[in-house]
Amino acid sequence: MRRALSLFVPMLADVLRGRYRPVPWPAIAWMLVAFAYLVSPLDLIPDVLMLIGVVDDVVVVGWLLTRVDRSLEAYRRWKYGDTDTELPDDARE
C-alpha cells in the first residue's frame, strides 16, 4: 500500500505537468474507488462493529491499492528505467 501511495503522487504531478503520457487512467480510477470506499458510509461490514468494520476497510482499500500499484507499472519503468536495475526503497515490490 505504501508503494502505491508513494508512486501515485509523483505520477499525478508528472501527468499534470505534461511530463508523462499516456495518462494511466486505470490507476486514477482505482485510487478514486479506494478513496470513495474509505469515505463512504456504506461498507461491506458496518464500522459500528468496531474491529471487524475497520478490518474490512483496511482489507478492501489495501486490495484496491494493489490494483493501483499494478496499474502504475509502465510509469514505474518510465520513471526508474529498466526494472532489472536497483530501484529506490519506495519503488520496490
C-alpha positions in Angstrom: 0.0 0.0 0.0 2.8 2.4 0.9 4.5 1.8 -2.5 1.3 2.6 -4.4 0.7 5.8 -2.5 4.3 6.9 -2.7 4.3 6.4 -6.5 0.8 7.7 -7.2 1.5 11.3 -6.0 4.6 11.8 -8.2 2.8 10.1 -11.2 -0.1 12.5 -10.8 2.3 15.5 -10.6 4.1 14.3 -13.8 0.8 13.8 -15.6 -0.5 17.3 -14.6 2.8 18.9 -15.7 2.7 17.1 -19.0 5.9 15.1 -18.4 4.3 11.7 -18.6 2.0 10.5 -21.3 -0.2 8.4 -21.7 -2.3 9.1 -18.7 -2.7 5.9 -16.6 -6.5 6.1 -16.3 -6.9 2.7 -14.6 -4.6 3.8 -11.7 -6.5 7.0 -11.3 -9.8 5.2 -11.4 -8.7 2.6 -8.8 -7.4 5.4 -6.5 -10.8 7.2 -6.8 -12.6 4.0 -5.9 -10.4 3.4 -2.9 -10.9 6.9 -1.7 -14.7 6.7 -2.2 -14.9 3.4 -0.4 -12.9 4.8 2.5 -15.0 7.9 3.0 -18.3 6.3 2.1 -20.7 5.5 5.0 -21.7 2.3 3.0 -19.4 -0.6 3.8 -19.4 -4.3 3.3 -19.3 -4.6 7.1 -20.5 -1.5 9.1 -17.9 0.4 11.1 -20.1 0.2 14.2 -18.9 -3.4 14.6 -15.7 -1.9 15.9 -12.8 -4.1 15.0 -14.4 -6.1 12.2 -15.7 -3.0 10.5 -12.3 -1.4 10.4 -10.5 -4.5 9.3 -13.0 -4.7 6.4 -12.0 -1.2 5.3 -8.2 -2.0 5.6 -8.6 -5.2 3.5 -10.7 -3.6 0.7 -8.7 -0.4 0.5 -5.5 -2.5 0.6 -6.7 -4.6 -2.3 -7.7 -1.5 -4.3 -4.2 0.0 -3.7 -2.6 -3.2 -5.0 -4.6 -2.6 -8.2 -3.3 1.0 -8.3 0.3 -0.3 -7.9 -0.2 -2.8 -10.8 -1.6 -0.1 -13.0 1.5 2.1 -12.4 4.0 -0.5 -13.7 4.5 1.4 -17.0 5.0 4.7 -15.1 7.5 2.9 -12.7 9.5 1.7 -15.8 9.4 5.2 -17.3 10.5 6.9 -14.0 13.2 4.5 -12.9 14.2 2.9 -16.2 14.8 -0.8 -16.6 13.2 -2.7 -13.7 16.3 -5.0 -13.5 18.3 -2.1 -12.0 18.3 -1.2 -8.3 15.1 0.8 -7.5 14.7 3.2 -4.6 13.1 1.7 -1.5 9.7 3.2 -2.2 9.7 1.7 -5.7 10.5 -1.9 -4.7 7.9 -4.6 -4.5 
